[in-house]
């Protein structure tokens, strides 16, 4: 074999290998015309090299005419192949570019659709289909206002109208309709698609679901509202706390003095009836003023509480007769109490106040009669419930629900239901502090409260209090029927306010006690040292000039170990806490107090086991 023939054979094989590598290098499928041109070019090359081999064998004379034709055909085939190949490569690049943009559009979170001048949907991406819950075939070809807004006519606010008319992008916020009929807020943008003679051929519509943003905005607005309410409560609480001490001292003196006078005029002569009536009006006014002070301090969570372990079922049972007197005869009072109810730890008097406030509100909501239901049960707060209420805490709780079948409340009222001084009652028929007081007491007790109401279908308040261990103690309602107890013990009263000191002394003396009265700690220590007999109880104000009540108690108990102490104060809880009086086991009486209240607490402390 000649060298030329060998070279031709090697060249033929190299051409085939090169063609194969060329096809493998560009993985995109080659067009049919490229494949045909390449095949013909390879055949021509094969023929040329084969003819060289035949010429070496001496039998190529018959191929001369074909060789002349090949000489003409070969450059033409090469040019056709080159053109077809380059055309195929440009289309491949175009397809790759289209694929990239398709991938981008299909994976973007915004709903994108192409809409023609007749407002028909030409195509929609995956996000758009998910947004409306419809497959592409349910969108493509339909009018956009029918498929997305549920409207038979073009939406007047459609941004596509402006985009096609002006050639500029336009946007609007509106509600759209999903496949299931539910509506959702959306931001709709329209971008014109250029057409012939400068006239838009349609527009690209971009839809952003604003549901999460709206929910976030509503949550932010709710939190801001709670912050404003908290700030308002804090401001009123600071005001109430600032005047509470002096105001409570004044009310204590007024209430005590009036009660003592009324006791002396119990069997009034006819000519004294006007005097008695005037005293009773003073007493009622003082009681209303004291209640208002309590409310101001309660909703601002500055009231001094005396928590104890309670059986909520027993509390409701003890209060049932009183609650029935509060409601009208055309209201049916029903109870559903869990016999296995956990105990709670709360201030008994304040918890009873919460129940009374809610029952009175329910009564006022049913002027034509109805049903009032009091329920208790054990609940465990899960993560879902905790997310719904920022005041909630995890763990076992006791639920107290108060439901009525009254007029109910609309959403605007519900948003403001716990605001201080907000009331739906006519002027003069409510202070607007009832529910804000309930909110403050429940929150200060470590619980939280929710409300559900529908206009015309009644209202349900649900109070959640943390479960507690231990044995329940007697409530104020259970003791209400008991007579005020008297005694013969010796009591040392230390009070820097002269009017309160005098009233306290007179009340205790009328209760049968021997009273030693001092205006400050130093005087109290001197009286105690001079008194030869036993002193059974120290009744002392907490905050006084010089020696405070806690220091006085410690000094006296050092020389009289059996002495018991009852602390008294008109200051708010945050002030009292600094003096250690709110510690577990210490006895406390809040001003303003009544004659019965003082005698009741004195007797309780004297009858309690142990010393100070």
ABEGO torsion letter per residue (X at the ends): XBAAAAAAAAAAAAAAAAAAAAAAABABBBBAAAAAAAAAAAAAAAAAAAAAAAAAAGAAAAAAAAAAAAAAAAAAAAAAAAAAAAAAAAAAAAAAAAAAAAAAAAABABBBBBBBAAGBBABBBAAAAAAAGBBAAAABGBBAAAAAAGBABBBAABAAAAAAAAGBBBBBBBBBBBAAGBBBBBBBBBBBBBBBGGBBAEBBBBBBBAAAAAAAAAAAAAAAAAAAAAAAAAAAAAAAAAAAAAAAAAAAAAAAAAAAAAAAAABBBAAAAAAAAAAAAAAAAAAAAAAAAAAAAAAAGABBBBBBBBBAAAAAAAAAAAAAAABBAABBBBBBBBAABBBBBBBAAAAAAAAAAAAAAAAAABAAEEBBBBBBBBBBBBAAAAAABAABBBEBBBBBBBBBABAEBBAAAAAAAABBGBBABBBGABAGAAAAAAAAAAAAAGBBBBBBBBBGAEBBBBBBBBBBBEBBBBBAAAAAABBBBBBABBBBBBBABAAAAAAAAAAAAAAGBBBBBBABAAAAAAAAAABABBBABBBBBABBBEBBAAAAAAAAAAABAABBBBBBBABBAAAAAAAGAABBGBBBBBOBBBAAAAAAAAAAAAABBEBX
